[in-house]
């Protein structure tokens, strides 16, 4: 079968490899869609600390069960349409026992420690099954939509920490797929008031705004975004700010534009070579600001994402603007890096 294999930074190859065999405690799926994200581009160029050997990339996976191991529990059937979690908690550490599976200290990942979904077939490992991380795709949800549930789950995790209230003034930094997903969840689930989307890529901002329709867009390359948000709020600032971009300056700007009792999500991780920001601690102190990190998702967030998609509460179909065949998978890295599409999915 064909699979996209990571060998080393700048050495990623579409190769012919043996079709994987299903062990007694595993489930084998035919991959129907595996969507992409910015992390895939980072892995291409820099690798990842959790990838220690040759592995098949791809972690936003949906497919069809073709084989079930003899020791697998549950009422799975060949032909079931399924979606897999990407981040796999151990289920046993202190954090998992507390219900904080998204910050499991022993977390492993599909596409890192386990071969991922940029391939014709993928093995769902027992570690995923043990934490109820394989989900049936609801009726009337397509494979491409289901593959987008994983990043949606990450956005759900971030937003549930923020105490978002109906009518809140929300600012989202980043007009990529995650920024679009945050927009949809904030509006469809939390019923926020005004949504402002900010990006420095004018073309990407226009493309994403046409899809998810934030109330206001700001081109950060042309305007002082802090001054503009303060103007829009009559000097009060934003109630909720999500930095869905790996840029230091956006986190600093978020602090400066936050209203009193404002809630901020540092959703996008910063480069490991430049992970610090300048923080005016008095802003946090006197405005009583709340800053939250957001790291991945737990299995329950994936289930909720599929439910939101199935109900139409948080639509995703129109956010998947490029479908690429596995034969052409090497093209997706440039598409994602240049922001030429909202969401790109690979179809074996």
PyMOL commands that set and color helices and strands:
alter all, ss='L'
color gray80, all
select helices_A, chain A and resi 38-46+94-97+101-103+126-130+143-147+149-160+177-188+202-212+225-232+248-257+281-287+299-311+317-319+326-337
alter helices_A, ss='H'
color red, helices_A
select strands_A, chain A and resi 2-8+11-16+27-35+55-56+60-68+81-84+87-88+108-109+121-124+134-136+170-173+195-199+216-219+238-243+258-266+290-293+320-325+343-347
alter strands_A, ss='S'
color yellow, strands_A
deselect
rebuild
show_as cartoon
